[in-house]
Amino acid sequence: MYDSRLVAYTAITLAVSLGTAYSILYGTYLDTSDPLLAHLAHPLAKTVYWARKSNVLNVYFIKRAWGWTSVAFWLLWATSNPTQRSLTRVMQWTAETACWMTFTTWFFGPAVIDRVVLASGGECFVPLPSGELITVPTNCCLTKSTVTPITHPHIFSSSLVLPEGWTGIPRLRKGHDVSGHIFLLTMSALFLADQLRVSMRSSQSSVWHKVAIAVNLALIGIWIFASITTSVYFHSPSEKISGYVLGLAGFAVTQASVFS
């Protein structure tokens, strides 16, 4: 019987590598670490739906990727045969959740991805309505704070005229902005594929478990397609590669002997 992990690994690797190669060959990617470009719409947004940051995949799926992955996992686990509802599988999900938080949310302070950006020369910027950029304290980015002339008067010059009620959202730019999307999509697809191996070993499954299997397969397909769109239209090639490598590393944690 085929190994679902190998199938998913091959698919996600081809998605990222071919998508990245296409983006280089045809110049379709937006360098999201460039502070002059990152806050702008993609140059192809008017003609290519998937180049828009507002596309359905990005808004409803990629930004909530680990939430969707967790729901799919728990649906699969809960509908499995009692003998397959092992603590080991729950521990694997817990380990992946810890990887997600470590890389993208918090790691004794800034997340690992934010630390990489800062270590490679990143700075915290706020784009103004005019398109001009101003540098703000790094802590504004790390705490994900919004800034306004009222809340942060020391940042804005008295001569600067801004629309009433304007709010700025600081972002880390420059440096090496590891693709958090590619990281999470890679890790999620491989994790779900690994969990499906347990179901594939069973010759008998309930109707609800078959539904859970279908949901997991569909979500893996969505993650792979999302990897293609991200690879083609966003991030520099090196940032997508580093995101892919981090995704492999995150999944590799669940393959440690402690989970055997």
Secondary structure, DSSP 4 states (H G I P E B T S, - for coil): ---HHHHHHHHHHHHHHHHHHHHHHHT--B-TT-TTTTTSPPTTTTT-GGGSTTSHIIIIIGGGHHHHHHHHHHHHHHHS-GGG--HHHHHHHHHHHHHHHHHHT-SSSS-HHHHHHHHTT-EEEEE-TTS-EEE--HHHHHTT--B-TTT-TTTS-TT----TT--B--EEESS----HHHHHHHHHHHHHHHHHHHHHT-S---HHHHHHHHHHHHHHHHHHHHHHHHHHHBS-HHHHHHHHHHHHHHHHHTTSGGG-
